[in-house]
Amino acid sequence: MMNDWPLLVGLVVVVLTSIFWMRGREQRLSHQFQRQLKAERQSSNQSEQRLQAFLLALQASPNGLVILDSERRIEWCNQTAARLLGLDASRDIAQHIAHLVRTPQFLEYLSQEHFENELRFDNKALQLHPYGLGRALLLVRDVTDVERAEQMRRDFVANVSHEIRTPLTVLSGFIETLQTLELSTDEQKHYLQLMATQSQRLGALVADLLTLSKLDAQAKPLLERVDMQSLLLQCEREARALVVTLKREMTITFDVAPGADMLGSTSELQSAFSNLITNAVRYTPDGGTVHVQWRQDVLTVTDTGLGIASEHLPRLTERFYRVDKSRIRELGETAGTGLGLAIVKHVAQRHGAELEIESSIGVGSTFRLIFGK
Ligand code: ADP
């Protein structure tokens, strides 16, 4: 029995050593495992952060983006796409896009094999870009402004064509008359005068169109010191000459503050001021008054003319907008082109000025250009 002790002690020592060694190993392994787990967690956090950053960038895109799987089911879409296509960015995930956007043009577009062209409907432009294994990125843009600009351009071209065609038709009618009829010298003179009027109208139209296109093309007006005394003196001469042509009696007064010059483009300001002043003369009947005043940074043109009903005021500066189209014939060669106030507005904007209009029917109008407001 006594002889068994060393064996027993040896056994106990071996067992205890093994237990401690295993514990130590377990601890070492557990530390190693935890380190590894931590590293994996960190890397997965970083991936998640990167993914979130990408999604935020895609959210910030001004275009709508929809990611579609190979079955054309929604995997993800940004808020812009959701708004434009009427989707719910969280609820509609995994839904088939064709079940949610049901416009016939879109369904037809989706069934195509190639997507080189974009589809336009309801003020939206949309294009599918296939990638990867049958997946696709659907891009959507709001084209309301583009459509509006295109409509304005179409209207403008139609208006210009109409404005050119009218005097041209009249001119060719008179040419035919002169060619086919035996006319007295006086009759011939009469017709030639009418033809001259029409060709002047065409010339004025082309000149105003060129002015507008120059204003559109140049980014900023050339700034120079504008001599307002001489600029307004030229406007005054033009206004008095127009009164003679119109064969009207009218009181015209100019009150120009001396030394109140300004920085701007002389040619643009000349064009704007002249349009306002000649309008005041043209739309003021016999016996009326036109008063022009220049004070530092403010031009005021007041007339005792026909006046304008308030419903027309917001549209007055649109190209070719006229209150009364029948006046074109009445005014003959002195009729405006319908572009005058559009030019004034353009020049005002380019000089950081504001155009104010006050008017009442039968009493008269005041047009005010306020610079440096
Ligand atoms: P227009 O060449 O026909 O004069 P504008 O753009 O200069 O074109 O003016 C637009 C319209 O505004 C005119 O057709 C006219 O009906 C109205 N208008 C402009 N100025 C006056 C004014 N001083 N008095 C009354 N009506 C005016």
Boltz pocket constraint, residues with backbone or C-beta under 6 A from the ligand:
constraints:
  - pocket:
      binder: B
      contacts: [[A, 275], [A, 276], [A, 279], [A, 280], [A, 281], [A, 283], [A, 303], [A, 305], [A, 306], [A, 307], [A, 308], [A, 316], [A, 317], [A, 318], [A, 321], [A, 322], [A, 323], [A, 324], [A, 335], [A, 336], [A, 337], [A, 338], [A, 339], [A, 340], [A, 341], [A, 342], [A, 365]]
      max_distance: 6.0
